[in-house]
Amino acid sequence: MTRNILGYSAYAKSLTDCANEMVAASADGARTCKAMACLNPHSYVVARTDQPFSTALHTMDWLIPDGTGVVKAAKWLGKPLNGRVTGPDVFEQTLRIQNANGGSVFFLGASEETLTKIRERLAREFPNITLAGTYSPPYKPEFSDADNTAMIAAVNAASPDLLWVGMTAPKQEKWIAQHRDDLNVGAAGAIGAAFDFFAGTVKRSHPIFRKTGLEWLPRLLQQPRRLWRRMFVSAPLFLADVAREKMKPGTIVATPKN
């Protein structure tokens, strides 16, 4: 179930539903590489001027409402979602399911140092999951054909059930969309910062901030140079588009509660 939010099909079910669906897709043997990515105000704004990124988001099987702004916008537009569903939360929920039922994973992205910490934590906390492999791609704005061939070969040689890609947006989403037909995996997810959270190289905001929709605030204080544009440029542009959408004839607008 999805809702059309500013032209994108946002996932409208729960975190648990998404994780269960991803694990089921990864284990059905079809190896058709269903894909998941996150929709938030920043990704929406970036996609306005990055057509390959926009196309990638449109092709996702699960486009989860990772940003509080998306959830609130959906409600204002009369298209309520089930709630915020974040990439890191989906990732950890799939690990719990796989740890109980079996499965394999592959981590593509991040540095070797981060991947080492991921491997250590996975072995310690999720011992029933098979680590099919990891791969740290070269750090560059764009990958060469040789780079892509090497990454695809590494993933396919390992043949994991679930492929997790952490290269930051929009590179990771575009990479999955471009190469999913060549990948021998059941499902893939673009989860960016989840690699750092899981490895412990970046501290995730306290649950109180997550529940109140302020997860961005501690992260902004930790990484202001990296995240300021998301809050002070992308967020206002997103809200402006929501306002324009709200004013269109025929738009169902949620009635505010007193």
C-alpha positions in Angstrom: 0.0 0.0 0.0 1.3 3.4 -1.0 0.3 7.0 -1.1 1.1 9.5 -3.9 3.1 12.3 -2.1 4.2 15.0 -4.6 4.4 12.4 -7.3 6.2 9.7 -5.4 4.7 6.4 -4.2 5.4 6.6 -0.4 5.2 3.3 1.5 2.1 3.5 3.8 2.4 0.4 5.9 4.5 -0.2 9.1 8.1 -0.7 9.8 7.5 -4.3 10.6 5.5 -4.8 7.4 8.4 -3.4 5.3 11.0 -5.6 7.0 8.9 -8.7 6.7 8.3 -8.0 3.0 12.0 -7.4 2.3 13.0 -10.6 4.0 10.3 -12.5 2.2 11.4 -11.1 -1.1 15.0 -11.9 -0.4 14.2 -15.6 0.4 11.7 -16.5 -2.3 14.4 -17.7 -4.7 13.4 -15.4 -7.6 16.5 -13.3 -7.3 14.7 -10.4 -9.0 16.3 -7.8 -6.7 13.4 -5.8 -5.3 14.7 -2.5 -4.0 14.1 -0.1 -1.1 15.1 3.6 -0.7 14.2 6.5 1.6 12.1 9.5 0.8 12.6 12.6 2.9 12.5 16.4 2.1 16.1 16.5 1.1 16.0 13.6 -1.3 12.8 15.0 -2.8 14.5 18.4 -3.4 17.7 16.8 -4.8 15.6 14.7 -7.2 13.9 17.8 -8.6 17.1 18.6 -10.5 18.6 15.2 -10.7 16.6 13.2 -13.2 18.4 9.9 -12.7 17.8 10.1 -9.0 14.2 10.9 -9.5 13.9 7.9 -11.8 15.6 5.7 -9.3 13.2 6.7 -6.5 10.2 6.1 -8.8 11.4 2.5 -9.5 11.7 1.5 -5.9 9.5 -1.3 -4.5 9.6 0.2 -1.1 10.0 4.0 -1.0 9.8 4.5 2.8 8.9 7.8 4.5 12.2 8.3 6.2 11.6 12.0 7.0 9.2 13.4 9.5 8.4 16.1 7.0 7.1 13.6 4.5 4.8 12.0 7.2 3.4 15.4 8.2 3.0 16.5 4.5 1.1 13.4 3.8 -1.3 14.1 6.6 -1.8 17.8 5.5 -2.6 16.6 2.0 -5.2 14.2 3.2 -3.1 11.1 2.3 -2.0 9.9 5.8 0.8 7.3 6.0 1.2 4.7 8.8 4.0 6.8 10.3 7.7 7.4 9.9 9.7 4.4 8.7 13.5 5.0 8.7 16.2 3.1 6.8 18.2 2.3 9.9 15.1 0.9 11.6 14.1 -1.3 8.6 17.7 -2.5 8.4 17.9 -3.6 12.1 14.4 -5.1 12.0 15.4 -7.3 9.0 18.5 -8.4 11.0 16.2 -9.5 13.8 14.0 -11.5 11.5 16.9 -13.1 9.7 18.6 -13.9 12.9 15.5 -15.8 14.0 14.9 -17.5 10.6 18.2 -17.6 8.8 19.5 -15.6 5.8 22.6 -14.0 4.4 23.6 -10.3 3.9 26.2 -8.4 1.9 27.4 -4.8 2.8 28.4 -2.6 -0.1 29.9 0.8 0.7 31.7 2.6 3.5 35.4 2.3 4.4 37.2 -0.9 5.4 37.4 0.3 8.9 33.6 0.8 9.1 33.0 -2.6 7.4 35.2 -4.3 10.0 33.2 -2.9 12.8 30.0 -3.9 11.1 31.3 -7.5 10.7 32.3 -7.6 14.4 28.9 -6.4 15.6 27.0 -8.7 13.2 28.9 -11.7 14.5 28.4 -10.7 18.1 24.7 -9.7 18.0 23.2 -11.7 15.1 25.2 -15.0 15.0 22.6 -16.8 13.0 23.0 -14.5 10.0 25.5 -15.5 7.3 27.7 -12.7 6.3 28.1 -13.3 2.5 30.6 -10.6 2.1 31.5 -6.9 2.2 33.0 -4.5 -0.3 34.4 -1.0 0.1 34.2 0.8 -3.2 36.6 3.6 -4.2 35.7 7.0 -2.8 35.0 9.1 -5.9 32.1 11.2 -7.3 31.4 8.7 -10.0 32.3 5.0 -10.6 34.0 3.8 -13.7 32.7 0.9 -15.7 35.5 -1.2 -14.2 34.5 -0.1 -10.7 30.9 -1.2 -11.3 31.9 -4.5 -12.9 34.0 -5.3 -9.8 31.2 -4.4 -7.4 28.6 -6.5 -9.3 31.0 -9.4 -9.5 31.8 -9.3 -5.8 28.1 -9.3 -4.9 27.1 -12.0 -7.4 29.9 -14.3 -6.3 28.6 -14.1 -2.7 24.9 -14.4 -3.8 23.4 -12.9 -0.7 19.7 -12.8 0.2 19.9 -9.1 1.2 22.2 -6.5 -0.2 22.7 -3.3 1.9 24.2 -0.4 0.0 25.6 2.5 2.0 27.2 5.1 -0.3 25.1 8.2 0.7 22.3 9.6 -1.4 21.8 10.0 -4.3 24.7 7.7 -5.4 23.4 4.6 -3.7 19.9 4.8 -5.0 21.1 5.5 -8.6 23.6 2.6 -8.3 20.9 0.1 -7.3 18.5 1.3 -9.9 21.1 1.1 -12.7 22.4 -2.3 -11.8 19.6 -4.2 -10.0 18.9 -6.3 -13.2 22.5 -7.5 -13.0 22.5 -8.4 -9.4 22.0 -12.0 -8.1 20.2 -10.9 -4.9 16.7 -11.2 -3.6 16.4 -7.6 -2.3 18.6 -4.5 -1.9 18.3 -1.5 0.3 19.9 2.0 0.1 20.4 2.9 3.7 23.3 5.4 3.9 23.9 6.5 7.4 22.7 3.1 8.8 26.2 1.7 8.2 27.8 4.3 10.4 25.1 4.0 13.1 25.5 0.2 13.1 29.2 0.4 13.2 29.2 3.0 15.9 31.3 5.5 13.9 28.4 8.0 14.1 26.0 8.2 17.1 22.4 8.0 16.3 20.1 10.5 18.0 18.4 9.4 21.2 15.0 7.7 20.8 13.3 10.7 22.4 14.4 12.9 19.5 13.3 10.2 17.0 9.8 10.0 18.5 9.3 13.7 18.6 10.5 14.2 15.0 13.7 15.9 16.0 16.2 13.2 15.1 17.8 15.7 12.7 18.8 18.1 15.5 21.6 16.2 17.3 22.9 15.1 13.9 23.0 18.7 12.7 25.0 19.6 15.7 27.4 16.7 15.2 27.8 17.3 11.4 26.8 20.9 10.6 28.8 21.2 7.4 27.3 18.1 6.0 23.7 18.5 7.1 22.9 22.3 7.2 21.7 22.3 3.6 19.1 19.7 4.4 17.5 21.7 7.1 17.9 25.3 5.9 17.6 24.8 2.1 15.8 21.5 1.3 13.2 21.7 4.1 11.8 25.1 3.1 11.7 24.1 -0.6 9.9 20.9 0.2 7.4 22.8 2.3 6.8 25.3 -0.5 5.9 22.4 -2.9 3.6 20.9 -0.3 1.8 24.2 0.1 1.4 24.5 -3.7 0.1 21.0 -3.8 -2.3 21.7 -1.0 -3.8 24.7 -2.9 -4.6 22.6 -6.1 -8.3 22.1 -6.8 -9.5 18.8 -5.6 -6.8 18.2 -3.0 -8.2 16.6 0.2 -6.9 18.6 3.1 -6.8 17.1 6.6 -8.9 19.1 9.1 -6.6 20.3 12.0 -7.6 18.9 15.4 -8.3 21.5 18.1 
